Amino acid sequence: MQQHVAAQHQTPGGAVQKKRSTNFLVNVLLHAMAMFFNRRSSLRKYLASDNGWLNFTVGIRTEAGSVESAISFQNGKVSVAHHIPANADVVVILASDTALKKLLTAPTTEQVYMLLKSEMRTEGKQTYLLMFLFLVSVLLHNQQIKGLEKERAHFRKSAFSECPQHRPELSRELAERRAQRMVAESVDPGVKFLGDPYLPQFTLEDFPRLKKFLDLHFDTRAQVCIEMPKLLTEWHKKNGFDAKPDGTPWVPELRRGYAFKYIMENRRPIIRKDDLVAGTTTSKEVGALPYVDAAGTYLWPELFTVPHRLLFPYDITEEEAWTLHHEIFPYWADKNFRERLRSRHNDPLALRIDERFAVYFSFKSSAFSHIIPDFPRILRLGTHGIIEEIRADMTRDPGDAGRNAAREAMIVSLEGLAAYSKNLARQAADDAASEADLKRRIELENLSGVCTRVVEYPARTLDEAVNAIWISMVGAHIENTNAGLSLGRLDQWLQPYFEADMAKLETNQEREAYIKHAIELIGCFFFRCTDHLPCMPYIATIYFGGSSSDQAITLGGVNPDGEDAVNDMTYLFLKVTEMLSLRDPNMNARYHPGKNSDTYLKRLCEVNLTTAATPSMHNDAVIMESLRQFNYDERDLNDWAAVGCVEPTIAGKHTGHTNFQLINLVAALEMALNNGTHPLMRWKLGPDTGVIENGDFKSFEQFYEAFLTQFTFLIDQSIQLNNWYAAEHQYVRPTPYISALIDGCSRNGLDATKGGAKYNSSGTAIIGLADVTDSLMVIKKLVFDEKKVPFAHLKRAVDTDFRNDPALHAMVTKKVPFFGSGSDEAVAMANRITKFAHDYYTPIPHYRGGKYTVGFWSMSQHVAFGTLTGALPSGRRAGQPFTPGLTPEPNASRSLLDNMRDVARLDPHNITNNLAFNVKIVPSPHDTREKAVQDMFSYVKTYFTLGGMQMQMNVVTSDTLRDAMAYPDSYRNLLVRISGYNAYFVTLHRDLQLELIHRAEYGIER
Amino acid sequence: MKSTPEKVQRSPLILDIKGNSLDDGPGIRSVVFFKGCPLSCVWCHNPESKGSGEEISYDAKECIGCDTCLSTCPRGALSRVNSLYVDRNRCDLCFACTGFCPSGALSRVGREMSIEEIAAKVIVDKPFFETSGGGVTLSGGEPTLFMDFVSQLLSLLKTHGIGTLLETCGQFDLDRFMDRLYPYLDAIYYDIKLMDSKAHEHYCGVSNARILDNFTRLHAAAAADGRTLLPRIPLIPDITDSTENITGIAGFLGCLGVKKAALLAYNPLWHEKSAKIGADDPCRDNHLMSSWPECERLERAREIFMQAGIEP
């Protein structure tokens, strides 16, 4: 096993004094902490859970050992030791005395960066560090809150300096875009009832209900909601975790099924005021759910401060915070995925790498979601019908107790969902009885009828279908972490209900009114999707900037028979997308060249222009071509839909965990440049592959091999971690409910976490392709082909961030053809890397069967990983963001067309988990809407004709973004596309805001 | 630096090929800029395109101050006091420095390219031309200085089915134009600057007689076969945008039956380009010509055109 290499901090002359002083300081502080808890009876209550004292030991030391201390919490007593005992639960290790002093005085955000940047790290169980940090916060939360407020003021001021002069005309321009509307040039064959599919007759002003919801959406602060974790914990305390109260071991699926049912039966059924869609994922107006069996306990240190943090501040009541600390978090401290994995595998290397942030991030530590449930099944059969089918599977296959236990768990879960639906029906009836407004009373009575029918029985109307889908989605959010749970092809699945409703109407007037109702209903559904936010710890709000729960909806494309699928509902969804400009649901559109119309593609462009960022557009034919290697049934392949950000899976039939990890390709390059050592972590992690300074690399191929060796080392570690996490999911949190809604699980009698689905895969996101391609191009061209720069010289410049060599920096950025410049060689290099990744990942044995898929999108990790990466041979400076997804570097070419052609030349066969290509297009203010849309259409259509896979737009100028940074109040709904998902610009972390501003801006030069 | 069409007949220098232009004709276009112009308008937006010979450009904004160039110049034409100074009297355009300049701050302006090279550069974007109804625009400088070359280039583009457009100042031999270029052009954008011949001679270096005459005859030809001929009027503050001149141009075009024209708003950014090649810039201190134009000036011109029945 690899060992941590302690950084050798030489401390000549005066070091002893320094060592003593820092060590002394730490000791004094820990003693003070102990004294407070030992002497103040009011504080002692925090040292216990409802199940007894919290007993643990935390050590603190520096890498060099100049500081060493430990604090121990045992049976309500706190003591301090000068040496860290061997049985310490967790040790915090600081890079140096300086780092330790910095930690003691730094504001919260800076402390987070210290952790990210390896100025400190932990060894051992992080759970206990979280407890310890909570106890620190018990003493210091007033100071911490003041510090956060000070930071907020500071950030406001620095944002202000980006744009000291407010330019109201810029926000006005965005607002004016909403006022303009085009008319459709033709009507698609699948559109049966809409006169003009662009629906230009409607604006948000026609929907006062939606307008009010939109205001609420922006004005409502989210609250931490403990309803679900409390019920979950209650159930487990009563019924046991590993074994039942009578001592017999639990079948994990059944344990989970009964717990789910208990939660669903006992949750408060809520119908939001004035809503047409019943049910909520939390008990708050907007709630954040701590998923305590996953990463929920990471909120522990912030129970006092979370309402005050800079990004994603959540309110929390004192009582709820206390319940979390006292009753809920302690129960899960050792039972969550991460800590179980750690103790079962003895804090393995693969996990320790993950916990250093710079190399890869395993999403399985918090979620397995990234799935589209089979909503058509619940619409067609209801829980009643599905249960009958499962029972039939049991009868057909009576022999195997394990398989039938899995099936039994699915049935129990569905009963839980149906019970929730019935509770909603009752609640709607109660609300109706006390409702004064007659119109609303009728709506509530209808809603009560709807919820009585669905989800138990098949849906018959659009109202029933939409409610059934939402209630089912609520169940998915209760069972699984709300990260990437997706909605699939809603236009396809809802069209039959829309058509059936329309067919019943006789007059045009009735039909027009019904279309309006359908828009309003879908609008309400969109707002339901915004009723929750991810319950992230502060560090994750920085690491995953501005991401909501990314519930992807996919429109258009072809139907299972391969025919044009664009229909009335496609355009209704686009209308709602355009009017509301919400970050979630995450809108994706399939465009099938030759099958979908220009009218449809133009509408996608127009909606992108109005909203500035959505929907993301996919080339149907190319995505399918890339997936063909997995031998999905042709009809299933035609039914693909995006999950989470952009990743293709087979809707309702596929456990695709398409974001099992985010991996930093650039880290492999840095390790190859440093013979296996990762520079920021100062950690000799990978194998020896050669020392540049010793002249070990005689050819580019030798260096490329070194890069691949480091890359495969990281892949192997991350896959190992994924497999271990998978086992924890199967035990801690199987997903019987989702399994009931994924084709194959009941038939196979196997939970979705174990491979029950018809199709299985796991998808990676590889980050930094453009940066690595460009860096390798520089090494190849300048060092080996043209011999203009000795490798050691380039390496020295990289190590010193080019500070002493501006001429070399200029040369690498100006004289080497980068990816996106139209260079065949650079495209070949990018294809070579993607091919290697694909060929290496795909056949790795998969724990659920199936394959690994490979994608090139980055969420916000191009910024996070960039922060943790030094300068690169491509000339990218230390700490700067990578390019988002696989978007070419902004200076690769002056012409956007070169970028598009190069991205389109990537072989789709190697990109099976999609890509994110960000394009910034800014129409001139002088352009008519028709001209602006026509230009956008020309770009997208040509890019797709050339074989481009995916494209997402940001239709906004840097000036506007700067203005928004400084004057956020005027831009609350300014939507931007990060890499795969949408965010509100003003809620983003500063680094991400600046990255968006600096991205290349194409458009008209005037 | 003045050239006349008669004198220049060697192969031209290409200033730049710019892809993804949305402003130089319909759709998405690639623009090929030729170097050299028979006119010498004081406000020229592309001052580096005036002369037909090679030049050296120094961009202070790109310069990283590494001074690699100083020792590479065999004639000692480069020196640094505070910023880099190019002594253009000493420089013999050997371009030793530009090869060594890592940042590209020193660069060669104008490059000889074969017809095939140019075609290859633009043809890659043909799919974009096709979806957008775009194509290639020849601009400059003045492409008609190189009739034979341009004729062959256009002919080649046409064999590839690419849309073509020429931007011209109108100072050319019309018979040769009709013979060599016109058959291959889908559209012509034709600049008309000043109606007063004296003023034209003063600001643009030549009389406008031939330009107006050519336009009149070209208009008749284009009207006959339905080809696009779009007159464009650059609005130069206090030079071309006076009420008198605009009225004059509108009258001239109106008499011919022209229904559509383009008014080009003034762009002051050319001063920077002028400095890069060390060209004289008599307008630098002119306040109007160093700032963005006021909206009223454009509006006034638009109104005059509309009154004359021409859509601006």
HADDOCK unambig.tbl for C-alpha pairs under 7 A between the chains (distance, minus, plus):
assign (segid A and resid 806 and name CA) (segid B and resid 64 and name CA) 6.81 0.50 0.50
assign (segid A and resid 807 and name CA) (segid B and resid 66 and name CA) 6.09 0.50 0.50
assign (segid A and resid 807 and name CA) (segid B and resid 102 and name CA) 5.73 0.50 0.50
assign (segid A and resid 810 and name CA) (segid B and resid 102 and name CA) 5.42 0.50 0.50
assign (segid A and resid 810 and name CA) (segid B and resid 103 and name CA) 4.70 0.50 0.50
assign (segid A and resid 811 and name CA) (segid B and resid 102 and name CA) 4.63 0.50 0.50
assign (segid A and resid 811 and name CA) (segid B and resid 103 and name CA) 6.10 0.50 0.50
assign (segid A and resid 814 and name CA) (segid B and resid 103 and name CA) 6.34 0.50 0.50
assign (segid A and resid 895 and name CA) (segid B and resid 19 and name CA) 5.56 0.50 0.50
assign (segid A and resid 895 and name CA) (segid B and resid 20 and name CA) 5.73 0.50 0.50
assign (segid A and resid 896 and name CA) (segid B and resid 20 and name CA) 6.65 0.50 0.50
assign (segid A and resid 897 and name CA) (segid B and resid 20 and name CA) 6.16 0.50 0.50
assign (segid A and resid 938 and name CA) (segid B and resid 128 and name CA) 6.71 0.50 0.50
assign (segid A and resid 938 and name CA) (segid B and resid 131 and name CA) 5.48 0.50 0.50
assign (segid A and resid 938 and name CA) (segid B and resid 132 and name CA) 5.06 0.50 0.50
assign (segid A and resid 939 and name CA) (segid B and resid 128 and name CA) 6.89 0.50 0.50
assign (segid A and resid 942 and name CA) (segid B and resid 127 and name CA) 6.02 0.50 0.50
assign (segid A and resid 942 and name CA) (segid B and resid 128 and name CA) 5.48 0.50 0.50
assign (segid A and resid 942 and name CA) (segid B and resid 131 and name CA) 6.24 0.50 0.50
assign (segid A and resid 1004 and name CA) (segid B and resid 22 and name CA) 6.40 0.50 0.50
